[in-house]
Amino acid sequence: MTVIHPLRLRFSNAYLVIGSRPILVDTGSHGDMERIEAGLTAAGVDAGDVSLILHTHVHSDHFGNTAAVARRARCPVSYHPADQPLIDRGDNGPLRGIGLRGRLLARLFRNRAFTPATADIAAVEGMRLDSFGVAATVFHTPGHTAGSIAVILDSGDAIVGDTLMGGYAGGAAFPTRPNFHYFADDLTMAMASLDRVLAATRGTLFVGHGGPLRHQDVTRWRAKHGATVPSSPPPPRDQIDMRER
């Protein structure tokens, strides 16, 4: 049996996935190390037990402690090769904002630096995680970044990174309501990737911010937006006030 332990960090979520051995999916922002260690301890896992550090994508709020965790865990690091240009830069690079709020936030978070780490293993389409103790498959889900991936567990649950977001204000408000993420290199491609994930899963979707999301809620949300994705999706009227707090 595989268990997903969400690690609620300052600005994002990381996930400790425990099967016969544990893997860590994403490592939060710089300064989240104590929270990661506390999450491992709460789950009864020592850093040296972690078999793999796997990334849904390479951005500073998901890669910020990778070098430090890898040193302590002495385990391999994995991300998709299409995100290697971000590693080579050592920062987020330019960000493409979705809607007005996304465009404003892009100015704040673009070029945000992080400590790079070499990929010991390429997280490519179809890679199985059984040898690391988890019954799951890597799906390449480009859109948010070129190298975004999802971790599809055999149980039907999935960790989908920033393909979409839960709620508003980075997931602080209405976290279980599906929503567009603030940034996407290619939003249409991100939604196509989400469609593929929905077709391959049936359980809970664990996202990089907010969540978790029920499969049926995401399916209804996706159907509402149809084939043409709006460039500046408005929030529901009952959520406008909360977004501004």
Stockholm file with secondary structure:
# STOCKHOLM 1.0

chainA/1-245         MTVIHPLRLRFSNAYLVIGSRPILVDTGSHGDMERIEAGLTAAGVDAGDVSLILHTHVHSDHFGNTAAVARRARCPVSYHPADQPLIDRGDNGPLRGIGLRGRLLARLFRNRAFTPATADIAAVEGMRLDSFGVAATVFHTPGHTAGSIAVILDSGDAIVGDTLMGGYAGGAAFPTRPNFHYFADDLTMAMASLDRVLAATRGTLFVGHGGPLRHQDVTRWRAKHGATVPSSPPPPRDQIDMRER
#=GR chainA/1-245 SS CCEEEEEECSSSEEEEEESSSEEEECCCSTTCHHHHHHHHHHTTCCGGGCCCEECSCCCHHHHTTHHHHHHHHTCCEEECGGGHHHHHHTBCCCCCBSHHHHHHHHHHHTTCBCCCCCCSEECCTTCBCGGGTCCEEEEECTTSSTTCEEEEETTSCEEEETSSEEEEGGGTEEEEEEECCSBCSCHHHHHHHHHHHHHHCCSEEEESSSCCEEHHHHHHHHHHHCSSCCSSCCCCGGGHHHHTC
#=GC SS_cons         CCEEEEEECSSSEEEEEESSSEEEECCCSTTCHHHHHHHHHHTTCCGGGCCCEECSCCCHHHHTTHHHHHHHHTCCEEECGGGHHHHHHTBCCCCCBSHHHHHHHHHHHTTCBCCCCCCSEECCTTCBCGGGTCCEEEEECTTSSTTCEEEEETTSCEEEETSSEEEEGGGTEEEEEEECCSBCSCHHHHHHHHHHHHHHCCSEEEESSSCCEEHHHHHHHHHHHCSSCCSSCCCCGGGHHHHTC
//
